[in-house]
Amino acid sequence: MTTIDTLIVGQGLAGSLLAWALQRRGQRVLVLDDGHRSAASTVAAGLLNPITGQRLVKGPEVDECLPAAQGCYRELERELQRPLFHPLPIWRLFQGERECQAWEKRRADPAYQDYLGAPLPLMDSPAAPLGGFVQRHSGYLDTRALLAGMRERLQAMGCWRQEAVDYRQIVPGAQGVVYRDLSAKRLIFCEGWQARHNPWFADLPLAPSRGTILTLHSDAPWPSVILNQGRWLMPRGGGEYRLGASYDRERLEAAPDSEEIAALRQQLLRWFPAAPDYRITAVESAVRPNTRDKRPLLGVHPQYPGLGVFNGFGSRGSLLIPWHAERMAERLCDGLPLPEGVDIRRYG
Ligand SMILES: Cc1cc2nc3c(=O)[nH]c(=O)nc-3n(C[C@H](O)[C@H](O)[C@H](O)COP(=O)(O)OP(=O)(O)OC[C@H]3O[C@@H](n4cnc5c(N)ncnc54)[C@H](O)[C@@H]3O)c2cc1C
């Protein structure tokens, strides 16, 4: 038997950052991952966007989560010796009158002023006849670089194993949890949308959605900022761009299809009507671990306190996970209560 403090199932963004938060508190951690078979984190664009939707809402969690995310990624850049977070403004192009009115209202609100930059001039593009504005405190996280760096680090410490965890072999007891040759004080599930097969937390209100993203190469002089008009175009340097994303709640297991690809390409034509010159280098789909109330799912099992869950970060993992990983680590190591709105006990 190998004895550890915390066994983590899943090394997506959630499992990686929870492992990081626990190790910094001196915990002995072991992370098991099935080779990212179902990972959202390896496909995600990693956009960090504090103002969302056509109503331009800044959620109540943003003021805490944004500095936590920026600080966490800066620290991990030093630890893993690679760039991870790329600050970039977003040009929000109004989708219609409603968004335009929301902008007028928000710009007068002191809580929003730091996030909303200058108005964009009216553009020639037929896609943006109403103009738009520059959004600040945004950018993208290179999620693949973070996952690869974290895996290398954990492997070097002997704290990572490639394994598809079989739920039937998990044995929770009074003193902790046994899984095959491993004995741990606790086991935390971070399996993203695959949690819907988890018999220990069968009632979690997951509402997963599949998304498709294109990776493009173009030498055209496209803007070096993130364009966002419902769909978005994100420059990654060296002529590489990512274009996304579709949203599908029904066909979760489906491969990317020609309709999704055509709809994304159509958006590009609307922005750059003069037949843009580009080639598609990758088409990828994955499933977001959304929840019905759009809040994350953190907590421990009501009967087996050695089992816990850290999941439900939906479409906003890059922004939400670092702050919530700290709260989960405080709960597990110091017994502090979880913030009410994210504790799974809200479901009885
Ligand atoms: C198309 C798309 C675009 C997105 N864009 C953005 C964006 O721009 N900004 C943003 O913040 N978020 C975005 N997201 C959401 C983001 O990807 C998620 O919030 C985040 O990655 C969730 O991380 P996770 O670790 O919870 O889940 P995952 O990344 O899915 O990780 C779960 C891991 O557990 C493994 N696993 C599952 N079951 C087992 C098992 N039984 N045994 C072992 N391992 C197992 C999986 O293979 C995977 O490696 C996007 C998602 C998609 C799909």
Ligand as a Chemical Component Dictionary entry (heavy atoms), coordinates in Angstrom:
data_LIG
# 
_chem_comp.id                   LIG 
_chem_comp.type                 NON-POLYMER 
_chem_comp.pdbx_formal_charge   0 
_chem_comp.three_letter_code    LIG 
# 
loop_
_chem_comp_atom.comp_id 
_chem_comp_atom.atom_id 
_chem_comp_atom.alt_atom_id 
_chem_comp_atom.type_symbol 
_chem_comp_atom.charge 
_chem_comp_atom.model_Cartn_x 
_chem_comp_atom.model_Cartn_y 
_chem_comp_atom.model_Cartn_z 
_chem_comp_atom.pdbx_ordinal 
LIG C1  C1  C 0 -14.886 23.976 -26.825 1  
LIG C2  C2  C 0 -14.623 24.521 -25.450 2  
LIG C3  C3  C 0 -14.192 25.824 -25.300 3  
LIG C4  C4  C 0 -13.941 26.332 -24.031 4  
LIG N1  N1  N 0 -13.466 27.595 -23.919 5  
LIG C5  C5  C 0 -13.199 28.095 -22.699 6  
LIG C6  C6  C 0 -12.670 29.391 -22.559 7  
LIG O1  O1  O 0 -12.405 30.085 -23.540 8  
LIG N2  N2  N 0 -12.411 29.860 -21.298 9  
LIG C7  C7  C 0 -12.651 29.088 -20.188 10 
LIG O2  O2  O 0 -12.389 29.540 -19.060 11 
LIG N3  N3  N 0 -13.159 27.849 -20.289 12 
LIG C8  C8  C 0 -13.435 27.334 -21.519 13 
LIG N4  N4  N 0 -13.941 26.089 -21.632 14 
LIG C9  C9  C 0 -14.298 25.380 -20.406 15 
LIG C10 C10 C 0 -13.077 24.760 -19.727 16 
LIG O3  O3  O 0 -12.519 23.870 -20.629 17 
LIG C11 C11 C 0 -13.502 24.047 -18.452 18 
LIG O4  O4  O 0 -14.119 24.935 -17.547 19 
LIG C12 C12 C 0 -12.318 23.401 -17.727 20 
LIG O5  O5  O 0 -11.358 22.972 -18.637 21 
LIG C13 C13 C 0 -12.810 22.241 -16.908 22 
LIG O6  O6  O 0 -11.702 21.586 -16.361 23 
LIG P1  P1  P 0 -11.895 20.233 -15.558 24 
LIG O7  O7  O 0 -10.566 19.876 -15.038 25 
LIG O8  O8  O 0 -13.035 20.369 -14.598 26 
LIG O9  O9  O 0 -12.394 19.160 -16.639 27 
LIG P2  P2  P 0 -11.566 18.431 -17.790 28 
LIG O10 O10 O 0 -10.668 19.364 -18.478 29 
LIG O11 O11 O 0 -12.573 17.717 -18.626 30 
LIG O12 O12 O 0 -10.636 17.391 -17.030 31 
LIG C14 C14 C 0 -11.079 16.165 -16.510 32 
LIG C15 C15 C 0 -9.942  15.144 -16.627 33 
LIG O13 O13 O 0 -10.332 13.933 -15.945 34 
LIG C16 C16 C 0 -10.063 12.835 -16.799 35 
LIG N5  N5  N 0 -10.946 11.734 -16.364 36 
LIG C17 C17 C 0 -12.299 11.650 -16.463 37 
LIG N6  N6  N 0 -12.741 10.499 -15.908 38 
LIG C18 C18 C 0 -11.642 9.865  -15.438 39 
LIG C19 C19 C 0 -11.435 8.625  -14.771 40 
LIG N7  N7  N 0 -12.459 7.792  -14.431 41 
LIG N8  N8  N 0 -10.171 8.248  -14.425 42 
LIG C20 C20 C 0 -9.120  9.058  -14.727 43 
LIG N9  N9  N 0 -9.258  10.240 -15.377 44 
LIG C21 C21 C 0 -10.500 10.624 -15.722 45 
LIG C22 C22 C 0 -10.338 13.384 -18.191 46 
LIG O14 O14 O 0 -9.818  12.622 -19.246 47 
LIG C23 C23 C 0 -9.663  14.756 -18.069 48 
LIG O15 O15 O 0 -8.279  14.677 -18.309 49 
LIG C24 C24 C 0 -14.164 25.526 -22.887 50 
LIG C25 C25 C 0 -14.565 24.209 -23.047 51 
LIG C26 C26 C 0 -14.801 23.701 -24.315 52 
LIG C27 C27 C 0 -15.212 22.269 -24.465 53 
# 
loop_
_chem_comp_bond.comp_id 
_chem_comp_bond.atom_id_1 
_chem_comp_bond.atom_id_2 
_chem_comp_bond.value_order 
_chem_comp_bond.pdbx_ordinal 
LIG C1  C2  SING 1  
LIG C2  C3  SING 2  
LIG C2  C26 DOUB 3  
LIG C3  C4  DOUB 4  
LIG C4  N1  SING 5  
LIG C4  C24 SING 6  
LIG N1  C5  DOUB 7  
LIG C5  C6  SING 8  
LIG C5  C8  SING 9  
LIG C6  O1  DOUB 10 
LIG C6  N2  SING 11 
LIG N2  C7  SING 12 
LIG C7  O2  DOUB 13 
LIG C7  N3  SING 14 
LIG N3  C8  DOUB 15 
LIG C8  N4  SING 16 
LIG N4  C9  SING 17 
LIG N4  C24 SING 18 
LIG C9  C10 SING 19 
LIG C10 O3  SING 20 
LIG C10 C11 SING 21 
LIG C11 O4  SING 22 
LIG C11 C12 SING 23 
LIG C12 O5  SING 24 
LIG C12 C13 SING 25 
LIG C13 O6  SING 26 
LIG O6  P1  SING 27 
LIG P1  O7  DOUB 28 
LIG P1  O8  SING 29 
LIG P1  O9  SING 30 
LIG O9  P2  SING 31 
LIG P2  O10 DOUB 32 
LIG P2  O11 SING 33 
LIG P2  O12 SING 34 
LIG O12 C14 SING 35 
LIG C14 C15 SING 36 
LIG C15 O13 SING 37 
LIG C15 C23 SING 38 
LIG O13 C16 SING 39 
LIG C16 N5  SING 40 
LIG C16 C22 SING 41 
LIG N5  C17 SING 42 
LIG N5  C21 SING 43 
LIG C17 N6  DOUB 44 
LIG N6  C18 SING 45 
LIG C18 C19 SING 46 
LIG C18 C21 DOUB 47 
LIG C19 N7  SING 48 
LIG C19 N8  DOUB 49 
LIG N8  C20 SING 50 
LIG C20 N9  DOUB 51 
LIG N9  C21 SING 52 
LIG C22 O14 SING 53 
LIG C22 C23 SING 54 
LIG C23 O15 SING 55 
LIG C24 C25 DOUB 56 
LIG C25 C26 SING 57 
LIG C26 C27 SING 58 
# 
